[in-house]
Amino acid sequence: MLVAYAVRQGGADETGIHIVNVKTGKTLEDELPSGRYESVSFAPDGASIYYARTGKVGTLLYQHALGTRNSRDALLFGREFHGEELGPNDLMGSWVTDDGRYLAVEIYRGVPARRVDMSSAI
């Protein structure tokens, strides 16, 4: 069983994401660098994680295959939704449904959110 946890240094908004194997107690080398993460979810097969990270262009959703470099993470979602561009004030979170069939994405338009959009895929 794997667990992801965030580490915050001081009072920073940014956190680093670490993954530990609960059975062995060892932390994996897969570490997401310091950033503003809105969500982290494990893929149903446990071989990768999905994470939403907020940056200058807004929130982007990525998939990280465990055991690979972060530079190889696949951008899955985040530049636009149904023809509408997503901007720096549009936040999102994602999670895998309980049955493992879908990756649900919720988009919060604006801060505070003036509208919430949803999508799903896998």
C-alpha positions as CSV (number, residue, x, y, z in Angstrom):
1,M,0.0,0.0,0.0
2,L,1.3,3.5,-0.9
3,V,0.4,6.8,0.7
4,A,1.2,10.3,-0.6
5,Y,1.8,13.1,1.8
6,A,2.7,16.8,1.6
7,V,5.6,18.5,3.3
8,R,5.4,22.3,3.9
9,Q,8.5,24.3,4.8
10,G,7.8,27.1,7.3
11,G,4.7,29.1,6.4
12,A,5.1,28.6,2.6
13,D,2.0,28.0,0.4
14,E,4.0,25.5,-1.6
15,T,4.4,21.8,-0.5
16,G,6.5,18.9,-1.8
17,I,4.7,15.6,-2.3
18,H,6.3,12.4,-1.1
19,I,5.2,8.8,-1.4
20,V,5.8,6.1,1.2
21,N,5.3,2.3,1.0
22,V,3.4,1.6,4.2
23,K,4.4,-2.0,4.4
24,T,8.1,-1.4,4.2
25,G,8.1,2.1,5.7
26,K,10.4,3.3,2.9
27,T,9.9,6.6,1.1
28,L,10.0,6.2,-2.7
29,E,12.3,8.3,-4.8
30,D,9.2,9.7,-6.6
31,E,9.0,13.2,-5.2
32,L,7.0,16.0,-6.7
33,P,8.9,19.3,-6.3
34,S,7.7,22.2,-4.2
35,G,4.5,23.7,-5.6
36,R,0.9,24.5,-5.0
37,Y,-0.9,21.1,-5.3
38,E,-4.7,21.1,-5.4
39,S,-5.0,17.2,-5.4
40,V,-3.1,14.0,-5.6
41,S,-4.7,10.6,-6.4
42,F,-3.4,7.2,-7.1
43,A,-4.3,5.5,-10.4
44,P,-6.4,2.3,-9.9
45,D,-3.5,0.1,-10.8
46,G,-1.2,1.9,-8.3
47,A,1.5,2.4,-10.9
48,S,1.0,6.2,-11.2
49,I,-0.4,9.2,-9.6
50,Y,-2.6,12.1,-10.9
51,Y,-1.9,15.5,-9.5
52,A,-3.2,19.0,-10.1
53,R,-0.6,21.7,-9.7
54,T,-1.2,25.5,-9.8
55,G,1.3,27.7,-11.5
56,K,1.5,31.0,-13.4
57,V,-0.8,29.8,-16.2
58,G,-3.3,28.2,-13.9
59,T,-3.9,24.7,-12.6
60,L,-2.7,21.8,-14.8
61,L,-3.5,18.1,-14.3
62,Y,-0.6,15.6,-14.8
63,Q,0.0,11.9,-14.5
64,H,3.3,10.7,-13.0
65,A,4.3,7.1,-13.6
66,L,6.0,5.9,-10.4
67,G,9.7,5.2,-11.0
68,T,10.1,7.8,-13.7
69,R,11.5,11.3,-13.8
70,N,9.1,14.2,-13.2
71,S,10.1,15.7,-16.5
72,R,8.3,12.8,-18.2
73,D,5.0,13.5,-16.5
74,A,2.1,13.6,-18.9
75,L,-0.1,16.7,-19.1
76,L,-3.7,15.4,-19.1
77,F,-5.8,18.5,-18.7
78,G,-5.9,22.2,-17.9
79,R,-5.5,24.7,-20.7
80,E,-9.2,24.8,-21.8
81,F,-12.5,23.1,-21.1
82,H,-15.3,23.0,-23.7
83,G,-13.7,25.8,-25.7
84,E,-13.2,28.1,-22.7
85,E,-9.6,29.0,-21.8
86,L,-8.6,28.2,-18.2
87,G,-6.7,31.0,-16.5
88,P,-4.6,31.5,-13.3
89,N,-7.7,32.0,-11.2
90,D,-9.4,28.8,-12.3
91,L,-8.5,26.1,-9.8
92,M,-9.1,22.3,-10.1
93,G,-9.0,19.1,-8.2
94,S,-9.3,15.5,-9.3
95,W,-9.9,12.1,-7.8
96,V,-10.4,8.6,-8.9
97,T,-13.9,7.2,-8.4
98,D,-14.4,4.4,-5.8
99,D,-14.9,1.8,-8.6
100,G,-11.6,3.0,-10.3
101,R,-13.4,3.6,-13.6
102,Y,-13.1,7.4,-13.8
103,L,-10.8,10.2,-13.0
104,A,-13.2,13.0,-12.0
105,V,-12.1,16.7,-12.5
106,E,-13.8,19.6,-10.8
107,I,-12.9,23.1,-12.0
108,Y,-13.6,26.1,-9.8
109,R,-13.9,29.2,-12.0
110,G,-12.5,32.2,-10.2
111,V,-11.6,32.9,-6.6
112,P,-14.1,32.7,-5.0
113,A,-15.6,30.3,-7.5
114,R,-18.4,31.9,-9.6
115,R,-19.1,28.6,-11.3
116,V,-18.0,24.9,-11.0
117,D,-17.5,22.6,-14.0
118,M,-17.0,18.8,-13.9
119,S,-15.6,16.3,-16.3
120,S,-14.4,12.7,-16.1
121,A,-12.2,10.3,-18.1
122,I,-9.9,7.2,-17.8
